[in-house]
Each structure stands twice: as structure tokens, then as C-alpha cells.
């Protein structure tokens, strides 16, 4: 298994077992050559008991190991310090952390897509529309659905500019977009095909 396909970092016992396995498989080399090599990466594939799913029964897009790494990194530990605690390399911790962040971003996009599906208001906004016309369009759409949005015109403009500043030049929308508004008044913007 290559380091790029890793999801979990084994404990130091497993690394030692992997080293022994690799030593048995490789032709004998001089003692000096083997000491100068970098620490071994993972050699054996993970068994079914070490799947990418969390072991504690929580439904999550993060593995237990990814969660542990994120907690330690949030506490201020460097990747090298986390690697030392887990008995692995900094590179493996970097892979775990990157994949954890990828999973978090994927979860955010999924949640946004779900919110868009459930949003009672959906408006297609054409390129060139004046940003100051958008609140009126949104409130008219809410009125048609008998919804009272807990937001003001200024709140709508601020949300739009904050969530998608690249879509506006001065007062005009730069390209066709679809805007979704939740019952809570949150604005979600889809400005292209979603992954």
C-alpha cells in the first residue's frame, strides 16, 4: 500500500511488525545501508477491522484517527509532534489532516446542497441584474409562498456580498446564478455546477 492511499495511521506495534515483514521480504543488505534509510512507511493493507469508518459507532465522515489528529492540531501541536505521539511520520499525519479537511469540505457542500433542496425560495438571477433589486425579488418570492423572512433588505445585500463577492462588480451581478433562501432567511448561492 502506498502512503497516498492511507486513511489511518497504525500504532507503533504495527509499524514494528511492518518493518519485520519488509526485512524478511528484502534481500539482505549491509547493516550500514539499512540504518541510513528513511523510516518505513506502511507496508501491509489495513484489515477489515481497521476500515475507514469510525470505530466508536459515531456516524461521521472523519475516521477516529483523523479526528484525533485534528484535535491535537487544534490544541497547537505540530504535525511532527503528532507524528511522534502516534509513532509514524509527519508525512502520514499531513495526509490524514489533508483528508480530514477534504472530508469536512465535502460535508459542508453536501449540507449546502441539502439546504438548497429544502429551501422554499429559489430564484434564477440573470447577469447584469442590479444587486439592489435582489431584496425586492426575494421578498416578492417569499410573499408568493406566504413566508415571512426574518431579514431586511440590507441583510440580504450583506449576505450576498459576503458569500459570493466574486459575483458582483459594483452593483451588477457578473453572471447567471441561482439563489436559494431558507425559511430562516439564509441565502445560498449556486453559481455553477456543483461537484
C-alpha positions in Angstrom: 0.0 0.0 0.0 1.4 3.4 -0.9 1.3 6.4 1.5 -1.1 8.2 -0.8 -3.8 5.7 -0.3 -3.7 5.8 3.6 -6.6 6.7 5.7 -5.4 5.5 9.1 -2.1 5.6 10.9 -1.3 2.3 12.7 0.2 2.3 16.2 3.9 1.7 16.8 3.4 -2.0 17.3 2.1 -2.3 13.7 4.9 -0.3 12.3 7.4 -2.6 14.0 5.6 -5.6 12.6 5.7 -4.0 9.1 9.4 -3.4 9.5 10.0 -7.1 10.3 7.8 -8.2 7.4 9.7 -5.9 5.0 13.1 -7.1 6.3 12.1 -10.7 5.7 11.0 -9.9 2.1 14.0 -7.8 1.1 17.3 -9.3 0.1 19.9 -8.9 2.9 21.7 -5.6 2.7 24.6 -4.4 4.7 23.8 -3.2 8.2 25.0 0.4 7.4 22.7 0.7 4.4 19.6 -0.3 6.3 20.4 2.2 9.1 20.6 5.1 6.7 17.2 4.6 5.2 14.2 6.7 6.0 11.7 5.3 8.4 9.5 2.7 6.7 6.0 3.7 5.5 3.1 1.3 5.9 3.7 -2.0 4.1 0.5 -4.0 4.8 -3.0 -3.2 3.8 -5.4 -2.5 6.6 -7.6 -5.3 7.6 -11.4 -5.2 7.8 -11.3 -4.3 11.5 -9.4 -1.1 10.6 -11.8 0.3 8.0 -12.1 4.0 7.2 -15.3 4.1 9.3 -15.1 5.4 12.8 -14.6 2.7 15.4 -16.7 4.3 18.2 -20.0 3.9 16.4 -20.4 7.6 15.6 -21.7 8.4 12.2 -19.1 10.8 10.8 -17.1 11.5 7.6 -14.0 11.5 9.8 -12.2 8.4 10.9 -11.2 8.2 14.6 -7.6 8.8 13.7 -8.4 11.9 11.6 -10.4 13.2 14.5 -7.6 12.6 16.9 -5.1 14.4 14.6 -7.5 17.4 14.2 -7.9 17.6 18.0 -4.2 17.6 18.6 -3.5 20.1 15.8 -6.2 22.4 17.2 -4.5 22.2 20.6 -1.4 23.6 18.9 0.7 20.5 18.3 2.8 20.5 15.1 2.4 17.7 12.6 5.8 16.4 13.7 4.7 16.3 17.4 1.5 14.5 16.5 3.5 12.0 14.4 5.8 11.3 17.3 2.8 10.6 19.6 1.4 8.1 17.0 4.8 6.6 16.2 4.6 7.5 12.5 6.0 10.1 10.1 5.0 13.7 9.7 4.1 12.9 6.1 1.4 10.4 7.2 0.0 13.0 9.7 -0.1 15.5 6.9 -2.0 13.1 4.7 -4.5 12.3 7.4 -5.0 16.0 8.2 -5.5 16.9 4.5 -8.0 14.1 4.0 -9.9 15.2 7.2 -10.2 18.7 5.8 -11.3 17.4 2.4 -14.0 15.4 4.2 -15.1 18.4 6.2 -15.4 20.5 3.0 -17.3 17.7 1.3 -19.7 17.6 4.3 -20.2 21.4 4.1 -21.0 21.1 0.3 -23.4 18.2 1.0 -25.2 20.2 3.7 -25.5 23.2 1.5 -26.9 21.1 -1.3 -29.5 19.6 1.1 -30.4 23.1 2.3 -30.8 24.2 -1.3 -33.1 21.3 -1.9 -35.2 22.2 1.1 -35.2 25.9 0.6 -38.7 27.2 -0.1 -37.4 30.0 -2.4 -35.3 29.6 -5.5 -34.6 32.4 -7.9 -32.6 32.4 -11.1 -30.8 35.7 -11.4 -29.6 36.9 -14.7 -26.2 38.5 -15.4 -26.4 42.3 -15.2 -29.2 42.4 -12.5 -28.7 45.3 -10.1 -27.8 44.0 -6.6 -30.2 46.4 -5.1 -33.1 44.8 -7.0 -32.4 41.4 -5.4 -34.0 42.0 -2.0 -37.3 43.1 -3.7 -37.2 40.0 -5.9 -36.6 37.8 -2.8 -39.4 39.4 -0.8 -41.8 39.0 -3.7 -40.9 35.3 -4.0 -41.4 34.9 -0.2 -44.8 36.7 -0.4 -46.0 34.3 -3.1 -45.2 31.4 -0.8 -46.7 33.2 2.2 -43.4 33.3 4.0 -42.3 36.0 6.4 -38.5 36.2 6.1 -36.7 37.3 9.3 -34.3 39.5 7.4 -34.0 43.0 5.9 -33.0 44.3 2.5 -29.7 45.4 3.9 -29.1 41.9 5.5 -29.8 40.3 2.1 -27.3 42.5 0.3 -24.6 41.9 3.0 -25.1 38.2 2.9 -24.8 38.2 -0.9 -21.6 40.2 -0.9 -20.1 38.2 1.9 -20.9 34.8 0.5 -20.0 35.5 -3.2 -18.0 38.7 -3.6 -16.7 37.4 -6.9 -20.3 37.5 -8.4 -20.6 41.3 -8.1 -18.9 44.2 -9.8 -20.1 47.5 -8.4 -23.9 47.0 -8.4 -24.3 44.3 -11.1 -24.4 40.6 -10.9 -21.5 39.3 -13.1 -23.0 36.0 -14.3 -26.2 34.0 -14.1 -26.7 32.5 -10.7 -29.3 30.7 -8.7 -30.2 31.9 -5.2 -31.9 29.8 -2.6 -33.4 31.3 0.5 -34.2 29.3 3.6 -37.1 29.9 5.9 -34.6 31.4 8.4 -33.6 34.0 5.7 -30.2 32.4 5.0 -29.1 32.9 1.4 -27.3 30.1 -0.5 -25.8 30.8 -3.9 -25.1 28.3 -6.7 -23.1 30.0 -9.4 -22.1 26.9 -11.4 -22.4 23.1 -11.5 -21.9 21.6 -8.0 -19.4 18.8 -7.6 
